[in-house]
Amino acid sequence: MNDFTTIAAGEMYEDGRRAGFRHIAVYPVLEFLKVYIIKRGFLDGLAGIVVAVFHSFYVCLKYSKLRELALYGSRTVAGHPESSRAARSGGGEEGR
């Protein structure tokens, strides 16, 4: 899920989209309700609630990463190759 949210957030960032509080706090709840109630996930029992929770978590991660991209740039997003390299070298070009 980490890789997919990173890719989705990167694509949204390149398209010029940004995320605020409502994207991170409200949209996951709305997506849970959409999957669990409107798409009738409750009929699937435990599996339906698990799918709805994971989908909600996916949406929250995606918008959180989009927010992080907008604030700090691509080098800080978890799972991004540049972020792990920067963390190992002490945070940037100074460590080289």
C-alpha positions as CSV (number, residue, x, y, z in Angstrom):
1,M,0.0,0.0,0.0
2,N,2.9,2.3,0.7
3,D,4.2,2.1,-2.9
4,F,0.7,2.7,-4.4
5,T,0.0,5.8,-2.2
6,T,3.4,7.2,-3.0
7,I,2.8,6.8,-6.7
8,A,-0.8,8.3,-6.5
9,A,0.4,11.2,-4.4
10,G,3.2,11.9,-6.8
11,E,0.9,11.9,-9.8
12,M,-1.6,14.2,-8.0
13,Y,1.3,16.5,-7.1
14,E,2.5,16.6,-10.7
15,D,-1.1,17.4,-11.8
16,G,-1.0,20.5,-9.5
17,R,-3.4,19.1,-6.9
18,R,-2.8,20.0,-3.2
19,A,-4.2,18.6,0.0
20,G,-5.5,20.4,3.1
21,F,-7.1,19.4,6.4
22,R,-10.4,18.3,4.8
23,H,-8.6,15.9,2.4
24,I,-6.7,14.2,5.3
25,A,-9.5,14.2,7.9
26,V,-12.8,14.2,6.1
27,Y,-12.3,12.3,2.8
28,P,-11.2,9.1,4.5
29,V,-14.4,9.0,6.6
30,L,-16.5,9.8,3.5
31,E,-14.8,7.0,1.5
32,F,-15.4,4.6,4.4
33,L,-19.1,5.4,4.3
34,K,-19.2,5.2,0.5
35,V,-17.6,1.7,0.5
36,Y,-19.3,0.3,3.5
37,I,-22.8,1.8,3.1
38,I,-23.4,3.0,-0.4
39,K,-21.6,0.2,-2.1
40,R,-23.1,-2.2,0.5
41,G,-19.9,-3.5,2.0
42,F,-21.9,-4.3,5.2
43,L,-23.5,-7.2,3.3
44,D,-20.1,-8.9,3.2
45,G,-19.7,-9.0,6.9
46,L,-16.2,-8.8,8.4
47,A,-14.7,-8.8,4.9
48,G,-16.7,-5.7,4.0
49,I,-15.6,-3.7,7.0
50,V,-12.0,-4.7,6.5
51,V,-12.1,-3.5,2.8
52,A,-13.8,-0.3,3.9
53,V,-11.2,0.4,6.6
54,F,-8.2,-0.4,4.3
55,H,-9.7,1.8,1.6
56,S,-10.1,4.6,4.1
57,F,-6.6,4.2,5.3
58,Y,-5.3,4.3,1.7
59,V,-7.1,7.6,1.1
60,C,-5.7,9.1,4.3
61,L,-2.1,8.0,3.4
62,K,-2.5,9.3,-0.2
63,Y,-3.6,12.8,0.9
64,S,-1.1,12.9,3.7
65,K,1.7,12.2,1.3
66,L,0.3,14.8,-1.1
67,R,0.3,17.3,1.7
68,E,3.9,16.4,2.6
69,L,5.0,16.8,-1.1
70,A,3.3,20.2,-1.2
71,L,5.0,21.4,2.0
72,Y,8.5,19.9,1.7
73,G,9.0,18.5,-1.8
74,S,9.6,15.0,-3.2
75,R,12.7,14.2,-1.1
76,T,10.7,13.8,2.2
77,V,8.0,11.5,1.2
78,A,8.2,8.1,2.9
79,G,9.1,5.4,0.4
80,H,10.6,7.8,-2.1
81,P,14.1,6.8,-3.1
82,E,15.6,10.2,-2.4
83,S,14.2,10.4,1.1
84,S,16.0,7.2,2.3
85,R,19.3,8.4,0.7
86,A,19.0,11.8,2.4
87,A,18.3,10.2,5.7
88,R,21.3,7.9,5.5
89,S,23.7,10.7,4.5
90,G,22.6,13.0,7.3
91,G,19.9,15.0,5.5
92,G,21.3,16.2,2.3
93,E,24.3,17.0,0.2
94,E,26.5,18.1,3.1
95,G,27.2,14.4,4.0
96,R,29.0,13.7,0.7
